[in-house]
Amino acid sequence: MNFDQLSKKFNKNGYVYIENLFSESLMDAYHEKILNHFASNSKHIHDESFLDKSDTDVIPWFPQLDGEKIFSIVEDDIRLTNLTENILGKGWRSLYSMVMFSSRSSNGQAWHQDCTSEDKCFFNLNRLIYTMDINASTGGEIVVIASSHKRGMIPPSALGKNIGDEIVISPKKGSLLLLHGNIWHKVLPINNNIRASTNYRCVPKNTPDDITDICVYRNMLYRFSDKRVLVNRD
């Protein structure tokens, strides 16, 4: 794995996708944990007004906070830590791992950025791993606008649907997708299947822990800590 080359690609495009990084057996073990958890706990934590306005249909779970030590295997993988340091520099730190689960026939996620973009030095890095194949059959593919992490805030919905050349990523089981927190991205609707990914979020040195508290949607800025719409952008 050429860390320097991958880091340059990430800095240019705002994302990097790597297939076949993690073993099938480890991904199966993760997926079993995920399915078992959501079999008994699949209620949304957000209220209906947020779900409607954000057009986001994802249920989070923080497995390491629940003592699921197996989820530390990926986080401690030397290839992942070396690649992360090459991108973020020394002093970077992990925030948390978050499983993102979507039920069958759910909406996915509308266009958004995971953090605001006023200060280019402060952002989060999403390190997403996939315990199942995600493709046109399952739905739930990721769509990104390359290099949009350098273009500031995603344009409001009033400016129309076309915001750039869309790149559709269909992650395979065992793959890794790195996304800059400022990149414009969305998740397509899910078909007759569930969808799951696990996000190991981290940040560069000196970045505030609450960098992802404010999410930028095309129709609003939303703060999760107090469940408040800060700005309507319609």
Stockholm file with secondary structure:
# STOCKHOLM 1.0

chainA/1-234         MNFDQLSKKFNKNGYVYIENLFSESLMDAYHEKILNHFASNSKHIHDESFLDKSDTDVIPWFPQLDGEKIFSIVEDDIRLTNLTENILGKGWRSLYSMVMFSSRSSNGQAWHQDCTSEDKCFFNLNRLIYTMDINASTGGEIVVIASSHKRGMIPPSALGKNIGDEIVISPKKGSLLLLHGNIWHKVLPINNNIRASTNYRCVPKNTPDDITDICVYRNMLYRFSDKRVLVNRD
#=GR chainA/1-234 SS CCHHHHHHHHHHHSEEEECSCSCHHHHHHHHHHHHHHHHHCCCCSSCHHHHHHHTBCCEEECGGGGTCGGGHHHHTCHHHHHHHHHHHCTTCEEEEEEEEEECTTCCCEEEEESSCCSSTTCCCEEEEECSSCCSTTTBCCEEEETTGGGSCSCCCGGGCSCCSCEEEECCCTTCEEEEETTSCEEECCBCSSCEEEEEEEEECTTCCTTTTSEEEESSEEEETTTTEEEEECC
#=GC SS_cons         CCHHHHHHHHHHHSEEEECSCSCHHHHHHHHHHHHHHHHHCCCCSSCHHHHHHHTBCCEEECGGGGTCGGGHHHHTCHHHHHHHHHHHCTTCEEEEEEEEEECTTCCCEEEEESSCCSSTTCCCEEEEECSSCCSTTTBCCEEEETTGGGSCSCCCGGGCSCCSCEEEECCCTTCEEEEETTSCEEECCBCSSCEEEEEEEEECTTCCTTTTSEEEESSEEEETTTTEEEEECC
//
